[in-house]
Amino acid sequence: MTSRYIAIDWGSTNLRAWLYQGDKCLESRQSEAGVTRLNGKSPAAVLAEVTHNWREGATPVVMAGMVGSNVGWKVAPYLPVPAHFTAIGEQLTSVGDNIWIIPGLSVSRDDNHNVMRGEETQLLGARTLSPASVYVMPGTHCKWVQADAEQIHDFRTVMTGELHHLLLRHSLVGAGLPEQENAETAFAAGFERGLASPAVLSQLFEVRASHVLGTLPREQVSEFLSGLLIGAEVASMSEYLAGKQAITLVAGSALTTRYQQAFHAIGREVATVAGDTAFQAGIRSIAHAVAN
């Protein structure tokens, strides 16, 4: 397969682009022109700048992420789950000459209202690279996905990363703290606490009280809080961990290490796929089809 195509990961705060010839990446570029940082430029103008000299004729462009949201270029409708993996690449939204946006996924039930945009593309790649029944996708908003070889059945979102940031930077929990340091023992202690008592609302102020009273080093508050929140997340998502399903963790290196440690603590082995690797494999599978 020798066709050229362009893959774009266009989020809220940045944009990454790759030019491919078949399976070979010829060049990559990145920009801080996320969909919330266009500075008065149109999405079409930003895309033209980022892909300058890349588009020979109507070279296909396939994009994923917040570019397809209600604050992006054009809304790419959410596909309701259960959804076949193949449906993701079959229901693209056109925004120009051979320029497409990948749809997101949604759940809308009385017991679960959820959306994802961008992670569905990682799922496509992870499904190929490391098939599983449960995919855990840490980040600002961690996704827990139930799937089989053919379909995505359900998913939930846990705001662990954002909550950690807000508490540490914008609440009394982190007020006046010095520069934080890595501390595996503090993370492990927090994880054990969160796993044992996942109803963390009543424990959050204790994090501040602990460093005020000197029982938690002030430089290790971030680590303890991270462990507490991840422990609570893993405990609260225990329904996804029933039985012996294969679990694949899709994340960057730092979060992979942290979540691996958490899963090992509860006696569960997990396979891992780098988030970027999964994303590129997923978007390339769609771009291949578009280019041919």
N, C-alpha and C positions, 0 to 999 in steps of 0.2 A: 504494500500500500504506500503510495508516494505522494498523496495529496497533501497540500499545505492547509493548515488551519490555525486559528488563534484561540487560546483558552484564557478566560478572564475570571479572576476572583475579585469581585468588586463589593467591598463592604462599606460600612458607615464612614470609616476614617482613612481607609487606604485602598489602593487598587494594585493588583499584581497581574501581569500579563506574560504569557508564554507563546512563542511562535514555534509550531511543530511542523516537521516534514515527516509524515508517517509517525513512527514511534520515537523519532529523534527530536530533542529540543534544540532548536537552532539558536535561540536567544530568549532572554527573559528581561523584563523591565518592571519597575514599580514606581508608584506615585502616591503622594499624600492626598490626592484628589478623590477621597471617598465621597459617597453620595451626599453627605452632610457638609462637605468641604469643597464645593465646586466653585466658590468665589464668583458667582454670577455667570459662569460658563455653562453651556448646555452639556448634557451627557454626551451628545454626539460629537461636540467639539473636543471634549476631553478624550474620548475614545480615539478620535482622529490623531490627536497629539501623541498619545501613548503608543499607538500602532503605526506611527509615521514610517514609511518605507517598507512596511510589512505586507500591506494588502495589495497583492498583484491582482488586478481586476476585482473580482468579488470573492476574495478569500473568505471562507466561512469564519465567523466569530461566534463563539458560544460563551455565555456569561452566566455566572451564578452569584448568589449572595443578595445583599440589600439593594442592589441595582434593580431587582424585581419587586421591591416593596412599594408601599404607598408614599415613601419619601425618595424613591429612586427614579429611574428613567420611565418605566411603565410597569403597572402591576402585572406580574405573572401569577395567575391564579394558583391558589393552594390546591393540591390534589388531596381529597379526603382519604384517610386510611380506613380499612386495609387497602393498600395499593400495590400493584405489581411493580417490581423494580423497573421492568421494561417501560412502564407507562411514563416514567419520569422523562425519558428521552423522546417520547412520542408526542408530548403535549407542550412543546416549546412555544414561547411568545415572540413574535417577530417585532423588531423595532427599527428595521432598516434593511438595506440590500444584503441579504444573507447574514444578518445579525440577529442572534437569538438569545433569549433569556430562559433559563431552566426554572420550572415551577418549584414552589415550596411544597411542604406537606402539612396537613392539619388533622386535628382530632376535635370533634364537637359532640360530646355526650354529656349527660347530666353529671357524670362523675369525673369528667376530664375534658377540659378545653385547652388545646395546645396548638402551637404552630412552630415550624422550623423553616429556615431559609438559609441555604448554604450547606447545612449538615447533610441534606439529602444527597448532595453530590459526593461528600465524603463516604456516605453509606454505600453508594454504588461501587466506589473503589474498594472499601473495606470488605464488602461482600465477595469480591474477587480475590483479594489478597489474603484474607483471613476469615473465612465463613464462620458464622456463629449464630446462636439463637438470641443472644443479648449483646447489643453494642452499647458501650458506655463512652460518651463523648464529652469529656470535661472541658471547661472553659468558663467564661463569664456566666453563661447559662448552660449548665450541664444537661445533656440529653441522654435519657435511658430509653433504648429502643428494643422492642421485641419484634423478631422477624424469623422467617424461615428461608429456605433457598430461593423461593419465588416471590414472597410478599413481605411488605412491612405491615405488621398487624397493629401496633400501638406504640405510643411513646409518651414520655412525661419529661418535664423540665424542672430542674432544681437550680435555684439562683445562688448557688454556693459561692461562685467567684465574685459576683457583684456584691453579695452580702458581706463577704470578707473585706472587700475594698471600702464599702460604705462605713462599716463599723470601725475599721482601722483609721480611715482618713476623715470621716465626717461625723463621728460620734464621740461621746465621752469615753468609750472603751479605749480609744487610741489617743486621746488627748495628751499632749505633752511628752510623748514617748521619744526616746533617742532613736538613732538609726538601728534598724532591726538586723539580726544576725541569723544565719542558719543554725538550727538546733534540732537534730533528729529526736532527741529525748523529749523535748517540749512538744513536738508534733505528735509523737507516739502517746504521750500522756493525754493530750487533747483528744486524739482519736479514740482512745479507750473510754474517755469520759463521754464523748458524743455517741459512741456505739452503745454504751450501757444505758444512757439516758437521752434518747433522741429528741425529746421535747425540750429544745434548747432555749426557749424564750426566757425561762426563769434562771438560766445559767449564764446568760450573756453579761449581766452586770457583775457576776462573780469574776469574770476575766479581769475587769478593771480592779475590783476589790483585791484580787490576788496580787497584782503588781503593786498596788498602793500599800498593802500590808507586808510586802516583801517575800511572799511565798512563791511568786513567779518572777524571774528576772525580767526587768523592764525591756531588755533587748530581745526577749524571746516571746513577747506577746503575740506577734504575727504568726509564729510557728504554732503556738498552742491554739490560737483561734482557728487557724487553718485546719488543724487536726480535729478540733471540736466540731467544726461545720462539716467536714468530710465524713467523720464518724457518724454524725446525725444523718447525713445524706444516705450513706450506705445502709444504715439501720432502717431508715424510713422507706427505702426502696427494696426491702427484703423480699417482697412478693416477686420481684424480677429475678431473684436469686434462688428461688425454690427449685429443688431438684438438682440435676447435674448438667444443666445446659452449658454449652460452650460460651465463653464470654470473650469478646474482643474489645480492647481498650484503644480508642482512637484519639490521640492527643499529641501535643508537643512534648519534648523530652522532659521538661521540668514537671509537668503535671503527670506524665506517664510514671515517673519515679514515685511520686507522691501517692497516686492511686494504686500502683502495684503494691506498695507498702501496706496500704489499707486493706486490699484484698487478701494479701498474704496473712495479715493479722486475723482474718476470719476463716483462714484455711482454704481460700479459693485461688486457684491458678488462673491467670488470664493471659491470652495472647495479646500482642501489641502491634499496632500499625501507626506510623507517624502520620499526624494529621495532614501535613502537606502532601505526603506520598499518596494517601487515600484520596485527597481532593483531586490531584492531577490524574490519577488513574480513573477516577469517576468521570471527570469532565472530558477526558480524552476518549472514553468509550462512547460518549454522546457525540463528540465532535467528529469521530471517525465515521459514524453513521451519516451525519450531516454532510461531510465532505465527499461522501461517496453516494 
